Amino acid sequence: MGILHKIVGEQRERLREVGSDRWGIVSAQLAAKVGPMALRGALLRPRLGSARGLPLIGRGVRVRNAHLVHTGADLIVEDFAEIQGLSRDGIRFGDRVSIGTGTLIRPSSYYSRAIGVGLVMGDGSSLSPGCYIGCSGGVTIGEKTMLGPGVRVFAEDHVMSDPSRDVKSQGVEWAPITIGSGCWIASGVTITSGVTVGDGAVIAAGAVVTRDVPAGAVYGGIPARELKKRISS
């Protein structure tokens, strides 16, 4: 328990760091929870494939096939999130990544029974509450990118080319999704398989993204189209 108290104490000090915007913003929310979250992180950490620092883990979090999950420093996973590690390339989080309450990360589908590719998230990126990351075809998220509440990312699609057969029996096809660095994907956005979102792009709330989004563009609508540019090329 001495080691645990030391770890908890270190995490509390991190929350009080002057000049650390991230820890300053979340300090009020985490101050009362950091001890239990650190304890859960201490129990999880030996099971992970690799971990830099101690993750803070909320109540009811499920991490399956944890040996295929690799974490950077200062990972926060909020209550009742689910991370499935079973995948070809694993789940890889950079430093200062946060996973919101109830978010699901699923690289391998119960439906298709196939082992998917996995997820990479860069330093400082975040998934807000209620996101769904279907990364069977592989999802890559750059650095300092924010996904708002309820964003849905699907790196696979159902095959429906044969009208004589039901869609379910035709299976799925995978295509990777890439979301660049410095992006803001607003609440309720859906990103479909094979899409690339360029660095610095913004996707308006509720949009359905079915084609590539150029760097620095603002897209919105169903299907999403360019509304304006926020960064001159």
C-alpha positions as CSV (number, residue, x, y, z in Angstrom):
1,M,0.0,0.0,0.0
2,G,3.0,2.3,0.5
3,I,3.7,2.3,-3.2
4,L,0.0,3.0,-4.0
5,H,-0.1,5.9,-1.6
6,K,3.0,7.3,-3.3
7,I,1.4,6.9,-6.8
8,V,-1.8,8.6,-5.6
9,G,0.2,11.4,-4.1
10,E,2.1,11.9,-7.3
11,Q,-1.2,12.1,-9.3
12,R,-2.6,14.6,-6.9
13,E,0.4,16.8,-7.4
14,R,0.0,16.5,-11.1
15,L,-3.5,17.9,-10.7
16,R,-2.1,20.9,-8.9
17,E,0.6,21.7,-11.4
18,V,0.7,25.4,-12.1
19,G,0.7,26.1,-15.9
20,S,-0.6,22.7,-16.9
21,D,-3.8,23.6,-18.7
22,R,-5.1,20.1,-19.1
23,W,-4.6,19.1,-15.5
24,G,-5.9,22.4,-14.3
25,I,-9.2,22.0,-16.2
26,V,-9.9,18.5,-15.0
27,S,-8.7,19.0,-11.4
28,A,-12.1,19.9,-10.0
29,Q,-13.7,16.9,-11.5
30,L,-10.9,14.4,-10.6
31,A,-9.8,15.7,-7.2
32,A,-12.3,13.5,-5.3
33,K,-11.9,10.5,-7.7
34,V,-8.2,10.4,-8.3
35,G,-7.5,7.9,-5.5
36,P,-9.9,5.2,-6.6
37,M,-9.0,5.9,-10.3
38,A,-5.3,5.5,-9.5
39,L,-6.0,2.3,-7.6
40,R,-7.9,0.8,-10.6
41,G,-5.0,2.0,-12.8
42,A,-2.5,0.3,-10.6
43,L,-4.4,-3.0,-10.9
44,L,-4.8,-2.7,-14.6
45,R,-1.3,-1.6,-15.5
46,P,0.5,-5.0,-15.1
47,R,-2.0,-6.5,-17.6
48,L,-1.3,-3.9,-20.3
49,G,1.0,-4.6,-23.2
50,S,2.9,-1.5,-22.2
51,A,2.3,1.6,-20.1
52,R,4.1,4.9,-19.6
53,G,2.9,6.1,-16.2
54,L,-0.1,5.2,-14.3
55,P,-3.5,5.3,-16.1
56,L,-6.5,6.8,-14.2
57,I,-9.4,4.4,-14.7
58,G,-13.1,5.1,-13.8
59,R,-15.8,3.0,-12.4
60,G,-17.1,0.1,-14.5
61,V,-14.4,0.4,-17.2
62,R,-13.9,-2.8,-19.2
63,V,-10.5,-3.5,-20.9
64,R,-10.5,-6.8,-22.7
65,N,-7.4,-8.4,-24.0
66,A,-5.4,-5.8,-22.1
67,H,-2.1,-7.2,-23.3
68,L,-2.8,-5.7,-26.7
69,V,-3.5,-2.3,-25.3
70,H,-0.5,0.1,-25.1
71,T,-0.8,3.4,-23.2
72,G,1.2,6.6,-23.0
73,A,1.5,8.9,-19.9
74,D,-1.5,10.4,-18.3
75,L,-4.2,8.3,-19.8
76,I,-7.7,9.0,-18.4
77,V,-10.5,6.5,-19.0
78,E,-13.8,7.7,-17.6
79,D,-16.6,5.6,-16.1
80,F,-18.1,2.6,-18.0
81,A,-16.0,3.0,-21.1
82,E,-15.1,-0.2,-22.9
83,I,-11.8,-0.9,-24.7
84,Q,-11.4,-4.1,-26.6
85,G,-7.8,-4.9,-27.3
86,L,-8.3,-7.9,-29.6
87,S,-6.9,-6.7,-32.9
88,R,-4.0,-7.3,-35.4
89,D,-2.1,-4.1,-34.5
90,G,-3.5,-3.5,-31.0
91,I,-4.8,-0.3,-29.4
92,R,-2.2,2.4,-29.0
93,F,-2.7,5.6,-27.0
94,G,-0.2,8.5,-27.0
95,D,0.4,10.7,-24.0
96,R,-2.4,12.7,-22.4
97,V,-5.2,10.9,-24.1
98,S,-8.7,10.9,-22.5
99,I,-11.6,8.5,-23.1
100,G,-15.0,9.8,-22.1
101,T,-17.8,8.1,-20.2
102,G,-19.5,5.2,-22.0
103,T,-17.2,5.3,-25.0
104,L,-16.8,2.0,-26.9
105,I,-13.6,1.0,-28.8
106,R,-14.2,-2.1,-30.7
107,P,-11.7,-3.4,-33.3
108,S,-13.2,-6.9,-33.7
109,S,-16.8,-7.5,-34.4
110,Y,-19.0,-9.9,-32.6
111,Y,-21.0,-10.2,-35.9
112,S,-18.2,-11.0,-38.3
113,R,-16.0,-12.9,-35.8
114,A,-13.0,-11.5,-37.7
115,I,-9.9,-10.0,-35.9
116,G,-9.8,-6.3,-36.8
117,V,-6.8,-3.9,-37.3
118,G,-7.0,-1.6,-34.3
119,L,-6.7,2.0,-33.2
120,V,-3.9,4.6,-32.9
121,M,-4.5,7.9,-31.0
122,G,-1.9,10.6,-30.9
123,D,-0.7,12.7,-28.0
124,G,-3.3,15.0,-26.4
125,S,-6.3,13.7,-28.3
126,S,-9.7,13.0,-26.7
127,L,-12.9,11.0,-27.1
128,S,-15.9,12.7,-25.5
129,P,-18.6,10.7,-23.7
130,G,-20.6,8.2,-25.8
131,C,-18.3,7.8,-28.8
132,Y,-18.2,4.6,-30.8
133,I,-14.9,3.8,-32.5
134,G,-15.4,0.8,-34.8
135,C,-11.8,0.2,-35.8
136,S,-11.9,-3.2,-37.5
137,G,-10.5,-1.7,-40.7
138,G,-8.0,0.5,-38.7
139,V,-8.5,4.0,-37.3
140,T,-5.7,6.5,-36.9
141,I,-6.3,9.8,-35.0
142,G,-3.6,12.4,-34.9
143,E,-2.4,14.7,-32.1
144,K,-4.6,17.2,-30.2
145,T,-7.7,16.1,-32.0
146,M,-11.1,16.2,-30.2
147,L,-14.1,14.0,-31.0
148,G,-17.3,15.4,-29.4
149,P,-20.0,13.5,-27.6
150,G,-21.6,10.6,-29.5
151,V,-19.2,10.7,-32.5
152,R,-19.4,7.4,-34.5
153,V,-16.5,6.1,-36.5
154,F,-17.0,3.0,-38.7
155,A,-14.0,1.5,-40.5
156,E,-16.1,-1.1,-42.1
157,D,-19.3,-1.3,-44.2
158,H,-21.8,-4.0,-45.1
159,V,-21.5,-5.7,-48.5
160,M,-24.8,-5.5,-50.4
161,S,-23.8,-6.0,-54.0
162,D,-25.9,-9.2,-54.5
163,P,-29.6,-8.4,-54.3
164,S,-30.6,-12.0,-54.3
165,R,-29.0,-12.5,-50.9
166,D,-29.8,-10.8,-47.6
167,V,-27.3,-8.1,-46.5
168,K,-26.2,-9.9,-43.4
169,S,-25.0,-13.0,-45.1
170,Q,-22.8,-11.0,-47.5
171,G,-20.5,-9.9,-44.7
172,V,-18.5,-6.7,-44.4
173,E,-15.6,-5.0,-46.1
174,W,-13.0,-2.9,-44.3
175,A,-11.3,0.4,-45.2
176,P,-9.1,2.4,-42.9
177,I,-10.1,5.8,-41.5
178,T,-7.6,8.6,-40.8
179,I,-8.4,11.7,-38.8
180,G,-5.5,14.2,-38.8
181,S,-4.0,16.3,-36.0
182,G,-5.7,19.4,-34.6
183,C,-9.2,18.5,-35.8
184,W,-12.5,19.1,-34.1
185,I,-15.2,16.5,-34.8
186,A,-18.3,17.9,-33.3
187,S,-21.2,16.1,-31.5
188,G,-23.0,13.3,-33.2
189,V,-20.8,13.2,-36.4
190,T,-20.7,9.9,-38.3
191,I,-17.5,9.0,-40.2
192,T,-17.8,6.1,-42.7
193,S,-15.2,3.7,-43.9
194,G,-12.3,4.8,-46.1
195,V,-12.5,8.5,-45.2
196,T,-9.5,10.7,-44.5
197,V,-10.0,13.9,-42.6
198,G,-7.1,16.3,-43.1
199,D,-5.1,18.2,-40.3
200,G,-7.0,21.1,-38.8
201,A,-10.4,20.2,-40.3
202,V,-13.7,20.9,-38.4
203,I,-16.8,18.7,-38.9
204,A,-20.1,20.3,-37.8
205,A,-22.4,18.6,-35.4
206,G,-24.6,15.8,-36.8
207,A,-22.7,15.6,-40.1
208,V,-22.3,12.3,-42.0
209,V,-18.9,12.2,-43.6
210,T,-18.7,9.9,-46.6
211,R,-15.8,11.3,-48.5
212,D,-12.4,12.8,-47.7
213,V,-12.2,16.2,-46.0
214,P,-9.3,18.5,-47.0
215,A,-7.0,19.9,-44.4
216,G,-8.3,23.1,-42.8
217,A,-11.8,22.8,-44.2
218,V,-15.1,23.1,-42.4
219,Y,-17.6,20.4,-43.4
220,G,-21.2,19.9,-42.4
221,G,-24.5,18.3,-43.5
222,I,-25.8,14.9,-44.7
223,P,-23.8,13.9,-46.7
224,A,-21.1,16.3,-45.5
225,R,-19.9,19.0,-47.9
226,E,-17.5,21.9,-47.6
227,L,-19.0,25.0,-45.8
228,K,-15.8,27.1,-45.7
229,K,-12.1,27.0,-45.2
230,R,-10.6,27.9,-41.8
231,I,-7.0,27.6,-42.9
232,S,-5.8,29.1,-46.2
233,S,-3.8,26.7,-48.4
